[in-house]
Amino acid sequence: MKGSIEQDPRGLIYESYRIDGITDAQCRSIFFDWALGMDAARDSREDIGALLDIYGGANPDHPMTAVLRDGLQGSATPRRRGGWRSRER
């Protein structure tokens, strides 16, 4: 498939950069589809960083670049919230 790379095997991110007039909402939807389709064993931070390196530099004002940046910030290691250990005994 044209535009298919290891980090984007279905070419979703590649195609999003080719769509004229794509909106932020459409980019978020495509990103969500991309994330759901990725192997859970892969490091999403590394993949998003690689996609930004590949596409973001040439398209800094594209809505997908902003979505990828947001995804990179939002994929930080989650902290434990709640559970039985956080309750008073």
N, CA, C and O of each residue as an XYZ file, in Angstrom:
356
protein
N       0.839     -1.179      0.000
C       0.000      0.000      0.000
C       0.884      1.242      0.000
O       1.870      1.305      0.735
N       0.545      2.202     -0.798
C       1.316      3.426     -0.884
C       1.229      4.176      0.439
O       0.144      4.352      0.993
N       2.368      4.610      0.936
C       2.400      5.333      2.197
C       2.432      4.428      3.408
O       2.415      4.909      4.541
N       2.477      3.139      3.190
C       2.480      2.193      4.297
C       3.887      2.080      4.876
O       4.833      1.700      4.187
N       3.999      2.416      6.140
C       5.261      2.281      6.859
C       4.985      1.482      8.124
O       3.829      1.221      8.458
N       6.022      1.101      8.815
C       5.878      0.278     10.019
C       4.951      0.927     11.047
O       4.140      0.239     11.666
N       5.062      2.238     11.233
C       4.249      2.944     12.218
C       2.828      3.216     11.725
O       1.954      3.563     12.520
N       2.595      3.066     10.446
C       1.284      3.354      9.849
C       0.996      2.316      8.762
O       0.940      2.653      7.579
N       0.814      1.051      9.166
C       0.705     -0.018      8.168
C      -0.487      0.108      7.227
O      -0.426     -0.368      6.094
N      -1.561      0.735      7.670
C      -2.728      0.892      6.791
C      -2.695      2.213      6.023
O      -3.567      2.467      5.192
N      -1.704      3.050      6.292
C      -1.562      4.308      5.567
C      -2.573      5.371      5.955
O      -2.799      6.308      5.190
N      -3.187      5.251      7.124
C      -4.215      6.210      7.534
C      -3.649      7.612      7.744
O      -4.222      8.597      7.279
N      -2.531      7.692      8.439
C      -1.932      8.997      8.716
C      -1.428      9.608      7.412
O      -1.610     10.801      7.166
N      -0.804      8.799      6.594
C      -0.325      9.254      5.283
C      -1.463      9.873      4.475
O      -1.333     10.976      3.945
N      -2.571      9.156      4.388
C      -3.713      9.639      3.600
C      -4.324     10.901      4.201
O      -4.813     11.759      3.468
N      -4.300     11.022      5.522
C      -4.884     12.216      6.146
C      -4.143     13.479      5.721
O      -4.749     14.541      5.579
N      -2.841     13.363      5.519
C      -2.063     14.523      5.078
C      -2.339     14.867      3.613
O      -2.024     15.972      3.170
N      -2.910     13.954      2.875
C      -3.204     14.195      1.458
C      -4.599     14.758      1.222
O      -4.903     15.187      0.109
N      -5.450     14.768      2.237
C      -6.831     15.227      2.082
C      -6.879     16.745      2.218
O      -6.538     17.293      3.267
N      -7.301     17.416      1.158
C      -7.439     18.875      1.196
C      -8.618     19.260      2.078
O      -9.692     18.667      1.984
N      -8.414     20.250      2.929
C      -9.494     20.780      3.750
C      -9.934     19.885      4.894
O     -11.036     20.049      5.416
N      -9.098     18.947      5.289
C      -9.455     18.055      6.392
C      -9.565     18.868      7.686
O      -8.802     19.809      7.904
N     -10.516     18.495      8.533
C     -10.761     19.241      9.770
C     -10.078     18.569     10.959
O      -9.616     17.432     10.874
N     -10.028     19.308     12.069
C      -9.471     18.750     13.301
C     -10.245     17.509     13.732
O      -9.654     16.500     14.116
N     -11.568     17.593     13.664
C     -12.407     16.466     14.086
C     -12.146     15.232     13.221
O     -12.089     14.114     13.733
N     -11.992     15.428     11.938
C     -11.703     14.300     11.050
C     -10.334     13.696     11.368
O     -10.166     12.477     11.340
N      -9.370     14.547     11.667
C      -8.031     14.057     12.018
C      -8.067     13.269     13.322
O      -7.406     12.237     13.440
N      -8.833     13.745     14.302
C      -8.957     13.010     15.563
C      -9.589     11.638     15.332
O      -9.168     10.645     15.925
N     -10.595     11.592     14.472
C     -11.252     10.327     14.160
C     -10.285      9.357     13.474
O     -10.255      8.171     13.802
N      -9.510      9.856     12.538
C      -8.517      9.030     11.844
C      -7.451      8.549     12.829
O      -7.043      7.389     12.791
N      -7.004      9.444     13.705
C      -6.002      9.077     14.708
C      -6.536      7.976     15.624
O      -5.821      7.026     15.941
N      -7.783      8.105     16.043
C      -8.408      7.103     16.901
C      -8.457      5.751     16.189
O      -8.153      4.717     16.786
N      -8.836      5.765     14.927
C      -8.869      4.534     14.134
C      -7.467      3.939     14.018
O      -7.288      2.727     14.139
N      -6.478      4.797     13.784
C      -5.086      4.345     13.699
C      -4.665      3.690     15.012
O      -4.074      2.610     15.012
N      -4.974      4.350     16.136
C      -4.568      3.840     17.449
C      -5.219      2.491     17.755
O      -4.571      1.595     18.297
N      -6.486      2.350     17.413
C      -7.178      1.085     17.666
C      -6.632     -0.052     16.810
O      -6.680     -1.216     17.208
N      -6.117      0.287     15.647
C      -5.612     -0.730     14.736
C      -4.170     -1.134     14.971
O      -3.673     -2.065     14.337
N      -3.494     -0.440     15.878
C      -2.091     -0.751     16.126
C      -1.946     -1.914     17.096
O      -2.814     -2.150     17.936
N      -0.845     -2.632     16.971
C      -0.531     -3.744     17.862
C      -0.279     -3.189     19.263
O       0.490     -2.243     19.430
N      -0.921     -3.773     20.257
C      -0.801     -3.294     21.639
C       0.623     -3.431     22.176
O       0.991     -2.735     23.122
N       1.419     -4.308     21.595
C       2.789     -4.506     22.059
C       3.726     -3.390     21.595
O       4.842     -3.267     22.099
N       3.278     -2.585     20.642
C       4.121     -1.502     20.124
C       4.114     -0.319     21.087
O       3.151     -0.124     21.829
N       5.177      0.462     21.075
C       5.272      1.669     21.891
C       4.639      2.818     21.117
O       5.217      3.314     20.149
N       3.461      3.235     21.541
C       2.730      4.266     20.798
C       3.464      5.601     20.807
O       3.387      6.349     19.832
N       4.178      5.916     21.895
C       4.936      7.179     21.931
C       6.005      7.195     20.836
O       6.182      8.202     20.151
N       6.702      6.095     20.677
C       7.731      6.020     19.631
C       7.104      6.122     18.247
O       7.627      6.812     17.372
N       5.984      5.436     18.053
C       5.316      5.471     16.753
C       4.820      6.878     16.424
O       4.992      7.350     15.300
N       4.212      7.539     17.389
C       3.716      8.900     17.156
C       4.885      9.836     16.881
O       4.805     10.680     15.988
N       5.970      9.696     17.638
C       7.156     10.516     17.401
C       7.719     10.313     16.007
O       8.119     11.272     15.346
N       7.751      9.064     15.560
C       8.246      8.769     14.213
C       7.333      9.379     13.156
O       7.813      9.920     12.159
N       6.022      9.296     13.367
C       5.079      9.888     12.411
C       5.242     11.402     12.355
O       5.155     11.998     11.282
N       5.477     12.022     13.502
C       5.728     13.468     13.511
C       7.007     13.798     12.753
O       7.056     14.784     12.017
N       8.036     12.986     12.926
C       9.288     13.209     12.195
C       9.078     13.082     10.692
O       9.627     13.861      9.911
N       8.284     12.101     10.294
C       8.072     11.838      8.872
C       7.188     12.900      8.227
O       7.524     13.423      7.165
N       6.063     13.223      8.859
C       5.066     14.090      8.226
C       4.985     15.499      8.816
O       4.669     16.449      8.099
N       5.261     15.642     10.093
C       5.040     16.915     10.776
C       5.939     18.050     10.328
O       5.502     19.197     10.243
N       7.197     17.735     10.040
C       8.137     18.787      9.654
C       7.741     19.510      8.380
O       7.878     20.729      8.285
N       7.255     18.768      7.410
C       6.854     19.360      6.132
C       5.452     19.960      6.193
O       5.057     20.706      5.296
N       4.702     19.639      7.246
C       3.310     20.097      7.366
C       3.027     20.616      8.775
O       2.150     20.084      9.456
N       3.750     21.641      9.225
C       3.603     22.072     10.623
C       2.226     22.630     10.974
O       1.830     22.592     12.139
N       1.497     23.143     10.000
C       0.189     23.745     10.273
C      -0.976     22.812      9.963
O      -2.134     23.216     10.065
N      -0.688     21.590      9.593
C      -1.750     20.635      9.255
C      -2.452     20.183     10.535
O      -1.795     20.003     11.560
N      -3.774     19.996     10.497
C      -4.488     19.556     11.702
C      -3.995     18.210     12.246
O      -4.028     17.992     13.457
N      -3.544     17.312     11.380
C      -3.062     16.016     11.872
C      -1.778     16.177     12.670
O      -1.535     15.418     13.608
N      -0.958     17.151     12.314
C       0.261     17.402     13.080
C      -0.099     17.800     14.505
O       0.535     17.346     15.457
N      -1.115     18.647     14.654
C      -1.568     19.046     15.991
C      -2.125     17.852     16.758
O      -1.871     17.710     17.954
N      -2.877     16.998     16.082
C      -3.445     15.809     16.727
C      -2.325     14.864     17.167
O      -2.383     14.308     18.264
N      -1.321     14.682     16.336
C      -0.197     13.816     16.706
C       0.555     14.388     17.903
O       0.958     13.641     18.795
N       0.744     15.698     17.929
C       1.411     16.326     19.085
C       0.596     16.115     20.354
O       1.144     15.796     21.409
N      -0.716     16.296     20.243
C      -1.588     16.053     21.396
C      -1.513     14.595     21.830
O      -1.482     14.302     23.026
N      -1.483     13.691     20.876
C      -1.385     12.269     21.188
C      -0.079     11.920     21.869
O      -0.032     11.044     22.732
N       0.979     12.607     21.480
C       2.283     12.371     22.101
C       2.270     12.828     23.553
O       2.824     12.153     24.420
N       1.647     13.958     23.822
C       1.548     14.459     25.197
C       0.604     13.603     26.028
O       0.846     13.376     27.213
N      -0.466     13.130     25.411
C      -1.472     12.371     26.139
C      -1.105     10.932     26.390
O      -1.802     10.248     27.140
N      -0.038     10.445     25.793
C       0.310      9.037     25.969
C       1.393      8.836     27.020
O       2.080      7.815     27.023
N       1.542      9.807     27.908
C       2.508      9.656     28.990
C       2.105      8.470     29.865
O       0.945      8.060     29.864
N       3.037      7.937     30.589
C       2.765      6.777     31.431
C       1.669      7.101     32.435
O       1.796      8.051     33.207
N       0.594      6.321     32.432
C      -0.511      6.610     33.350
C      -0.114      6.341     34.794
O       0.646      5.420     35.090
N      -0.648      7.168     35.680
C      -0.416      6.986     37.102
C      -1.599      6.242     37.699
O      -2.717      6.314     37.190
N      -1.341      5.547     38.754
C      -2.405      4.815     39.435
C      -3.340      5.812     40.100
O      -2.903      6.732     40.791
N      -4.629      5.614     39.879
C      -5.638      6.480     40.496
C      -6.656      5.586     41.191
O      -7.413      4.871     40.534
N      -6.671      5.625     42.467
C      -7.692      4.876     43.189
C      -7.318      3.437     43.432
O      -6.148      3.057     43.404
N      -8.348      2.644     43.673
C      -8.126      1.247     43.990
C      -8.123      1.033     45.490
O      -8.217      1.986     46.263
N      -8.016     -0.194     45.888
C      -8.132     -0.509     47.307
C      -6.982      0.058     48.122
O      -7.164      0.331     49.309
N      -5.817      0.246     47.542
C      -4.672      0.763     48.301
C      -4.792      2.246     48.613
O      -4.139      2.738     49.534
N      -5.605      2.956     47.871
C      -5.735      4.392     48.121
C      -6.797      4.703     49.171
O      -6.882      5.834     49.651
N      -7.595      3.720     49.526
C      -8.656      3.936     50.512
C      -8.108      3.825     51.931
O      -7.194      3.051     52.213
N      -8.698      4.621     52.805
C      -8.308      4.539     54.213
C      -8.770      3.221     54.795
O      -9.827      2.702     54.438
N      -7.966      2.690     55.693
C      -8.323      1.417     56.328
C      -8.574      1.618     57.779
O      -8.888      0.663     58.490
